[in-house]
Amino acid sequence: MKAIVVTDQGAGTAGMKLAERSDPQAAINDVVVEVRASGFVPTELTWPSTWTDRQNRDRTPSIPGHELAGVVTALGYGTTGLSVGQRVFGLADWYRDGTLAEYVAIEARNLAPLPGDVDFTVGASLPISGLTAWQGLFEHGRLRPGQSVIAHGAAGAVGAMVVQLARSAGAYVIGTGRAADRQKALDLGAQEFVDLEHDALEDIGRVDLVFDLLGGDIGKRSARLVRGGGTLVSIVGPVEARPADGLAVDFVVEADRAQLSEIVQRVRDGRLRTNIGTVSTLDDAVAVFNRKVRSSGKTIIRVRGDSRRASAESR
Ligand SMILES: NC(=O)c1ccc[n+]([C@@H]2O[C@H](COP(=O)([O-])OP(=O)(O)OC[C@H]3O[C@@H](n4cnc5c(N)ncnc54)[C@H](OP(=O)(O)O)[C@@H]3O)[C@@H](O)[C@H]2O)c1
């Protein structure tokens, strides 16, 4: 099969290559999915799991990409809950070969059914950003209606989901980002916007929940804005400053079938908008990930199926 591989940790996206790899095999409780669309988070080339296995042994050449939508083509020993020909989407294991490939072997529990009226491109754009926002707000942040939320990076992949999910849960949402992101954040549902390059973050006052995806100085200053009993939720590693009288939580997103199904249902009924930017092909993926121009929204790679194994359906 065709796949994007990386071997050189120091090279970043410039080290990505389109290569021929052997087809993956389904292990116990796995399925093999013919990947139709794949999502890639640029920071994954800095994650240890891209380069080593769970025993810290080199696992290169590895295939990046951890979000996918596609069609199940094989079941592993003992796999239940999914069937061959089923449309699925989900989040691939950090320590296994990923989804910038024509096929991926993945545990069935990491996937949810993708409804027939949801495009594969949309399906592949949702798992990391949607699940991260959902888990940060509702599991780790225990958000309740009427609470106030700072959604940092509100126009980005995760931030756009945080704004929309928090707002639909009845929260008061203050988005942040660059000056150019203001209108997008407001359109997504933020009631206020703070331009981090020109406005004073501290003018926001106290809030119940900060969703931090920027860290550094912004993260530290944000901790001081959490009111008593509130929570600072970080997705960029352990927090450097904790709220004086609140909780600090950092976490890494996990696959969850029920949450994926909730998220895609919200997309279907119009409550959740996707944030898709460039859509390209596997052949052009290396060039797209190495573009110098900044693009807004999530980049999705449409992966063509392998003609040797026509998929059971192609909606
Ligand atoms: N722990 C987890 O499970 C988890 C899950 C998903 C993501 N993450 C991490 O979360 C971070 C965000 O991910 P993402 O996919 O949402 O990224 P993204 O799409 O690039 O969004 C980040 C947003 O923040 C803006 N921004 C960045 N620095 C800023 C600054 N100094 N001032 C104002 N705005 C700024 C960006 O604007 P520009 O594009 O103009 O820079 C962009 O709009 C990444 O570090 C990622 O690795 C962690």
The ligand as an SDF file (V2000), in Angstrom:
LIG
                    3D

 48 52  0  0  0  0  0  0  0  0999 V2000
   -3.6010   16.6580   24.8670 N   0  0  0  0  0  0  0  0  0  0  0  0
   -4.3560   16.3480   23.8270 C   0  0  0  0  0  0  0  0  0  0  0  0
   -5.0660   15.3470   23.8400 O   0  0  0  0  0  0  0  0  0  0  0  0
   -4.3560   17.2320   22.5970 C   0  0  0  0  0  0  0  0  0  0  0  0
   -5.3340   17.0240   21.6170 C   0  0  0  0  0  0  0  0  0  0  0  0
   -5.3650   17.8710   20.5160 C   0  0  0  0  0  0  0  0  0  0  0  0
   -4.4340   18.9150   20.4140 C   0  0  0  0  0  0  0  0  0  0  0  0
   -3.4920   19.0630   21.3850 N   0  0  0  0  0  0  0  0  0  0  0  0
   -2.5280   20.1750   21.3110 C   0  0  0  0  0  0  0  0  0  0  0  0
   -3.2620   21.3950   21.3990 O   0  0  0  0  0  0  0  0  0  0  0  0
   -2.6120   22.3980   20.6550 C   0  0  0  0  0  0  0  0  0  0  0  0
   -3.6110   23.0440   19.7170 C   0  0  0  0  0  0  0  0  0  0  0  0
   -4.0250   22.0990   18.7490 O   0  0  0  0  0  0  0  0  0  0  0  0
   -4.9450   22.5350   17.5220 P   0  0  0  0  0  0  0  0  0  0  0  0
   -5.0150   21.3490   16.6270 O   0  0  0  0  0  0  0  0  0  0  0  0
   -6.2090   23.1580   17.9890 O   0  0  0  0  0  0  0  0  0  0  0  0
   -4.0210   23.6690   16.8520 O   0  0  0  0  0  0  0  0  0  0  0  0
   -4.4300   24.8200   15.8410 P   0  0  0  0  0  0  0  0  0  0  0  0
   -5.5040   24.3470   14.9020 O   0  0  0  0  0  0  0  0  0  0  0  0
   -3.1640   25.3560   15.2680 O   0  0  0  0  0  0  0  0  0  0  0  0
   -5.1080   25.9340   16.7910 O   0  0  0  0  0  0  0  0  0  0  0  0
   -4.3930   26.7690   17.6400 C   0  0  0  0  0  0  0  0  0  0  0  0
   -4.9960   28.1760   17.5050 C   0  0  0  0  0  0  0  0  0  0  0  0
   -4.3870   29.0360   18.4430 O   0  0  0  0  0  0  0  0  0  0  0  0
   -3.8340   30.1680   17.7630 C   0  0  0  0  0  0  0  0  0  0  0  0
   -2.6270   30.6040   18.4420 N   0  0  0  0  0  0  0  0  0  0  0  0
   -1.4860   29.9140   18.6240 C   0  0  0  0  0  0  0  0  0  0  0  0
   -0.5920   30.6550   19.3060 N   0  0  0  0  0  0  0  0  0  0  0  0
   -1.1900   31.8240   19.5650 C   0  0  0  0  0  0  0  0  0  0  0  0
   -0.7770   33.0120   20.2450 C   0  0  0  0  0  0  0  0  0  0  0  0
    0.4260   33.1300   20.8020 N   0  0  0  0  0  0  0  0  0  0  0  0
   -1.6400   34.0340   20.3230 N   0  0  0  0  0  0  0  0  0  0  0  0
   -2.8710   33.9510   19.7600 C   0  0  0  0  0  0  0  0  0  0  0  0
   -3.3190   32.8540   19.1070 N   0  0  0  0  0  0  0  0  0  0  0  0
   -2.4880   31.8090   19.0100 C   0  0  0  0  0  0  0  0  0  0  0  0
   -3.5200   29.6300   16.3840 C   0  0  0  0  0  0  0  0  0  0  0  0
   -3.3760   30.6720   15.4720 O   0  0  0  0  0  0  0  0  0  0  0  0
   -2.2610   30.5130   14.2910 P   0  0  0  0  0  0  0  0  0  0  0  0
   -2.7410   29.3830   13.4460 O   0  0  0  0  0  0  0  0  0  0  0  0
   -2.3050   31.8410   13.6490 O   0  0  0  0  0  0  0  0  0  0  0  0
   -0.9570   30.2130   14.9620 O   0  0  0  0  0  0  0  0  0  0  0  0
   -4.7510   28.7630   16.1210 C   0  0  0  0  0  0  0  0  0  0  0  0
   -5.8710   29.5220   15.7250 O   0  0  0  0  0  0  0  0  0  0  0  0
   -1.4310   21.7230   19.9500 C   0  0  0  0  0  0  0  0  0  0  0  0
   -0.2650   21.9550   20.7150 O   0  0  0  0  0  0  0  0  0  0  0  0
   -1.7960   20.2560   19.9800 C   0  0  0  0  0  0  0  0  0  0  0  0
   -0.6770   19.4120   19.9770 O   0  0  0  0  0  0  0  0  0  0  0  0
   -3.4320   18.2380   22.4740 C   0  0  0  0  0  0  0  0  0  0  0  0
  1  2  1  0
  2  3  2  0
  2  4  1  0
  4  5  1  0
  4 48  2  0
  5  6  2  0
  6  7  1  0
  7  8  2  0
  8  9  1  0
  8 48  1  0
  9 10  1  0
  9 46  1  0
 10 11  1  0
 11 12  1  0
 11 44  1  0
 12 13  1  0
 13 14  1  0
 14 15  2  0
 14 16  1  0
 14 17  1  0
 17 18  1  0
 18 19  2  0
 18 20  1  0
 18 21  1  0
 21 22  1  0
 22 23  1  0
 23 24  1  0
 23 42  1  0
 24 25  1  0
 25 26  1  0
 25 36  1  0
 26 27  1  0
 26 35  1  0
 27 28  2  0
 28 29  1  0
 29 30  1  0
 29 35  2  0
 30 31  1  0
 30 32  2  0
 32 33  1  0
 33 34  2  0
 34 35  1  0
 36 37  1  0
 36 42  1  0
 37 38  1  0
 38 39  2  0
 38 40  1  0
 38 41  1  0
 42 43  1  0
 44 45  1  0
 44 46  1  0
 46 47  1  0
M  CHG  2   8   1  16  -1
M  END
$$$$
